[in-house]
């Protein structure tokens, strides 16, 4: 019996294993390709028509549903550039990234985690600190800083985050936009303290 015949016979005898092995190879190849492909840009402004975002962006995102509130996700790994000339900022690539629209087809909100996987505490905190620096430079201001202070790279903040305290901070761009950022944690055996950290940003129009 030839080597080719032996391979065919082995596949016939181990169909489930063969299918599983093929699936793992395909998934692995897709993930590797995703990691090697540069992230696309989704450039948007809260309140603008959906088509304006589509025309400005390199990331692909589907159309709106006429006459209803809903959301879409970019079709590739993407980062956000908030394209308002006064309040512009840029996030890291985000695995979780949704853009909402209203019944008139205008963008009404963004919810995202600007990272591709759960991170160790310092790496997650560094993302927030960089974003906060961008917000300050472009004119965003803290809302209720005494009750919701900005994140900081201090032992007090490290200890609170290690205890998985859900701490949020809120920023306003004049009377135009507002956002909330929060860092949460959960058990993750990949890291020494068994915790992975997730940054979440929620953003929309300014409301009193």
C-alpha positions as CSV (number, residue, x, y, z in Angstrom):
1,X,0.0,0.0,0.0
2,X,1.4,3.4,-1.0
3,X,1.8,6.3,1.4
4,X,-1.0,8.1,-0.4
5,X,-3.3,5.1,0.2
6,X,-2.3,5.0,3.8
7,X,-3.2,8.6,4.3
8,X,-6.6,8.1,2.7
9,X,-7.3,5.1,4.8
10,X,-6.2,7.0,8.0
11,X,-8.6,9.9,7.1
12,X,-11.5,7.4,6.6
13,X,-10.8,5.8,9.9
14,X,-10.4,9.1,11.8
15,X,-12.9,11.4,10.1
16,X,-13.7,13.4,13.3
17,X,-10.1,13.9,14.1
18,X,-9.4,14.9,10.5
19,X,-12.2,17.5,10.5
20,X,-11.1,18.9,13.8
21,X,-7.5,19.2,12.7
22,X,-8.6,21.0,9.5
23,X,-10.8,23.3,11.4
24,X,-8.0,24.2,13.9
25,X,-5.6,24.9,11.0
26,X,-8.2,27.2,9.3
27,X,-9.0,29.1,12.5
28,X,-5.3,29.4,13.3
29,X,-4.5,30.7,9.8
30,X,-7.4,33.3,10.1
31,X,-6.2,34.5,13.4
32,X,-2.6,34.8,12.2
33,X,-3.7,36.7,9.2
34,X,-5.8,39.1,11.4
35,X,-2.9,39.8,13.6
36,X,-0.6,40.5,10.7
37,X,-3.1,42.8,8.9
38,X,-2.8,46.5,9.9
39,X,-5.9,47.8,11.6
40,X,-8.3,49.9,9.6
41,X,-9.5,53.4,10.5
42,X,-13.1,54.2,11.4
43,X,-13.3,58.0,11.4
44,X,-16.5,59.4,12.7
45,X,-18.3,62.3,14.4
46,X,-21.3,61.9,16.7
47,X,-24.4,63.3,15.1
48,X,-23.2,63.1,11.5
49,X,-24.8,61.1,8.7
50,X,-23.7,57.5,8.5
51,X,-22.6,57.9,4.9
52,X,-20.1,60.6,5.9
53,X,-18.4,58.2,8.2
54,X,-18.3,55.5,5.5
55,X,-16.8,58.0,3.0
56,X,-14.1,59.1,5.4
57,X,-13.0,55.7,6.8
58,X,-10.8,52.9,5.5
59,X,-12.7,50.3,7.6
60,X,-15.7,48.7,6.1
61,X,-19.0,48.9,8.0
62,X,-22.5,48.0,6.8
63,X,-25.4,50.4,6.0
64,X,-28.0,51.7,8.4
65,X,-31.5,50.2,8.8
66,X,-34.0,52.9,7.6
67,X,-36.3,54.2,10.3
68,X,-34.9,52.5,13.3
69,X,-32.3,52.7,16.0
70,X,-29.6,50.0,15.7
71,X,-25.8,49.5,15.5
72,X,-23.1,48.1,13.3
73,X,-19.6,46.8,13.8
74,X,-16.6,47.3,11.4
75,X,-15.8,44.2,9.3
76,X,-12.1,44.3,10.1
77,X,-10.0,45.0,13.2
78,X,-10.3,48.8,13.4
79,X,-9.4,51.8,15.6
80,X,-11.4,54.9,16.0
81,X,-10.4,58.4,15.0
82,X,-12.9,60.8,16.5
83,X,-12.9,63.3,13.6
84,X,-14.3,66.4,15.1
85,X,-11.5,69.0,14.4
86,X,-11.7,70.5,17.9
87,X,-12.1,67.4,20.0
88,X,-10.2,64.8,17.9
89,X,-8.6,61.7,19.5
90,X,-7.4,58.3,18.3
91,X,-7.9,54.9,20.1
92,X,-5.9,51.7,19.8
93,X,-7.4,48.9,17.7
94,X,-10.5,47.5,19.2
95,X,-11.8,43.9,18.9
96,X,-15.2,45.0,20.4
97,X,-16.4,48.1,18.6
98,X,-20.0,49.1,17.9
99,X,-21.3,52.3,16.3
100,X,-25.0,53.2,16.8
101,X,-27.4,55.1,14.6
102,X,-30.8,56.7,15.0
103,X,-33.9,56.5,12.9
104,X,-32.7,59.3,10.7
105,X,-29.4,57.5,9.8
106,X,-27.2,59.7,11.9
107,X,-24.5,58.4,14.3
108,X,-25.8,58.6,17.9
109,X,-23.2,56.6,19.9
110,X,-20.1,54.5,20.2
111,X,-19.3,51.6,22.5
112,X,-15.9,50.0,22.3
113,X,-13.0,48.3,24.2
114,X,-9.8,49.8,22.7
115,X,-7.7,46.6,22.9
116,X,-7.7,43.2,21.1
117,X,-7.6,41.0,24.2
118,X,-7.7,41.3,28.0
119,X,-4.6,42.9,29.4
120,X,-2.4,43.0,32.5
121,X,-3.3,45.9,34.8
122,X,-0.5,48.3,33.8
123,X,-1.1,47.8,30.0
124,X,-4.8,48.5,30.4
125,X,-4.1,51.6,32.6
126,X,-1.6,52.9,30.1
127,X,-4.3,52.9,27.4
128,X,-6.6,55.0,29.6
129,X,-3.8,57.4,30.6
130,X,-2.9,58.0,26.9
131,X,-6.5,58.6,26.0
132,X,-6.9,61.0,29.0
133,X,-3.9,63.0,27.8
134,X,-5.4,63.2,24.3
135,X,-8.7,64.4,25.7
136,X,-7.1,67.1,27.9
137,X,-5.0,68.4,24.9
138,X,-8.1,68.6,22.6
139,X,-10.3,70.4,25.1
140,X,-12.3,67.6,26.8
141,X,-12.9,68.2,30.5
142,X,-13.7,66.0,33.5
143,X,-17.3,66.0,34.6
144,X,-17.6,65.9,38.4
145,X,-13.8,65.4,39.0
146,X,-14.2,65.1,42.8
147,X,-16.7,62.2,42.6
148,X,-15.2,60.7,39.4
149,X,-11.5,61.6,39.3
150,X,-9.4,60.8,36.3
151,X,-7.5,57.5,36.3
152,X,-3.9,57.9,37.5
153,X,-0.8,55.7,37.7
154,X,-0.6,55.7,41.5
155,X,-0.5,52.9,44.2
156,X,-4.0,53.9,45.2
157,X,-5.4,53.4,41.7
158,X,-3.5,50.1,41.3
159,X,-4.8,48.8,44.6
160,X,-8.4,49.7,43.7
161,X,-8.2,48.1,40.3
162,X,-6.6,44.9,41.7
163,X,-9.7,44.7,44.0
164,X,-11.8,44.9,40.9
165,X,-13.5,48.0,42.0
166,X,-15.7,49.3,39.2
167,X,-14.4,52.9,38.8
168,X,-15.6,55.1,36.0
169,X,-14.7,58.6,34.9
170,X,-16.6,61.0,32.7
171,X,-15.5,63.6,30.2
172,X,-17.4,66.4,28.3
173,X,-16.4,68.1,25.1
174,X,-18.1,71.4,25.7
175,X,-21.9,71.0,25.2
176,X,-21.3,68.7,22.2
177,X,-20.2,65.2,23.3
178,X,-19.7,63.2,26.5
179,X,-18.1,59.9,27.2
180,X,-17.5,57.5,30.1
181,X,-14.5,55.2,30.5
182,X,-14.2,52.3,32.9
183,X,-11.7,49.6,33.6
184,X,-13.1,46.3,34.8
185,X,-11.4,43.0,35.7
186,X,-12.1,39.3,35.9
187,X,-10.3,36.1,36.5
188,X,-7.7,35.2,33.8
189,X,-5.2,32.4,34.3
190,X,-2.8,33.9,31.8
191,X,-1.6,36.5,34.2
192,X,0.3,36.2,37.5
193,X,-2.5,37.8,39.6
194,X,-5.1,35.8,37.7
195,X,-6.9,39.0,36.5
196,X,-7.3,40.4,33.0
197,X,-8.4,44.0,32.5
198,X,-10.8,45.5,30.0
199,X,-11.2,49.1,29.1
200,X,-14.6,50.2,27.9
201,X,-15.6,53.5,26.4
202,X,-19.2,54.7,25.9
203,X,-19.7,57.9,23.9
204,X,-22.6,60.0,22.7
205,X,-24.1,63.4,22.4
206,X,-23.9,65.8,25.4
207,X,-26.9,65.6,27.8
208,X,-27.5,67.7,30.9
